[in-house]
Amino acid sequence: MYCLNLTINARASSSFFEAAPGDKYEDTCLVGIALDVRVVATGDRVKIKEECFGKLNGMKALRAPYIYMSDHSIPYNVSLASYEYMLELFWENCRY
């Protein structure tokens, strides 16, 4: 099995899902999915949910193992409530 940690930079509008070939990734590729922390900083739960599910559902569709992470360090303007909400969404929906 090969492992590749391919972190996609959300701020650069990079998309692993657009770049990925049609092959299945299950047990062959590990991908770092980078959430755009600017979305989390808005505090808007609808936007945070869209950002989170957009990445999670894309990885589930590819059946690829993934690392859930931010695209950069978490800035000071991200509230604890927004950060906890993002993590809650992940833990409730990360398994497939």
C-alpha positions in Angstrom: 0.0 0.0 0.0 1.2 3.5 -0.9 0.5 6.5 1.3 0.5 10.0 -0.1 -0.3 13.0 2.0 -1.5 15.5 -0.6 -2.6 18.6 1.2 -4.8 20.8 -1.0 -4.6 24.5 -0.3 -8.1 25.9 0.1 -7.1 29.5 -0.2 -5.6 28.9 -3.6 -9.0 27.4 -4.7 -7.3 24.0 -5.3 -9.5 21.0 -5.5 -8.4 17.5 -5.1 -11.7 16.3 -6.4 -11.3 18.0 -9.7 -7.7 16.9 -10.1 -8.2 13.3 -9.0 -8.2 10.6 -11.7 -11.2 8.3 -11.8 -9.4 5.5 -10.0 -10.5 4.4 -6.5 -8.2 5.5 -3.7 -9.2 3.1 -1.0 -6.1 1.6 0.7 -3.8 3.3 -1.7 -3.7 7.0 -1.0 -3.9 9.2 2.1 -5.1 12.8 1.5 -4.9 15.8 3.7 -8.2 17.7 3.1 -7.7 21.3 4.1 -10.7 23.3 5.3 -10.7 27.0 4.5 -10.3 28.5 8.0 -11.6 31.8 6.6 -15.0 30.1 6.4 -14.8 29.0 10.0 -13.8 32.5 11.0 -17.1 33.9 9.7 -19.0 32.1 12.5 -21.8 31.3 10.0 -22.8 27.8 10.8 -24.4 27.2 7.3 -21.2 28.2 5.6 -19.1 26.1 8.0 -21.3 23.1 7.4 -21.1 23.5 3.6 -17.3 23.7 3.8 -17.1 20.7 6.0 -19.5 18.5 4.1 -18.1 19.5 0.7 -14.7 18.0 1.8 -16.1 15.0 3.7 -18.5 14.0 1.0 -15.8 14.3 -1.7 -13.5 12.0 0.2 -16.3 9.5 0.9 -17.2 9.5 -2.8 -13.6 8.6 -3.7 -13.4 6.1 -0.8 -10.1 7.7 0.1 -8.6 7.8 3.6 -8.0 11.3 4.7 -6.6 13.7 7.3 -9.0 16.4 8.4 -7.0 19.7 8.8 -7.0 23.4 8.2 -5.2 24.9 5.2 -3.2 27.1 7.5 -2.9 27.7 11.3 -6.1 28.6 13.0 -6.2 32.5 13.3 -7.1 34.5 16.3 -10.5 35.5 14.8 -11.9 32.0 14.8 -14.1 31.7 17.9 -13.9 28.6 20.1 -17.7 28.0 19.4 -17.1 27.9 15.6 -14.0 25.7 15.9 -15.9 23.3 18.2 -18.8 23.2 15.7 -16.5 22.4 12.8 -15.0 19.5 14.8 -18.4 18.3 15.9 -19.6 18.1 12.3 -16.4 16.2 11.4 -16.7 13.6 14.2 -20.5 13.0 13.6 -19.9 12.5 9.8 -16.4 11.2 9.3 -17.0 7.5 9.1 -17.8 5.6 5.9 
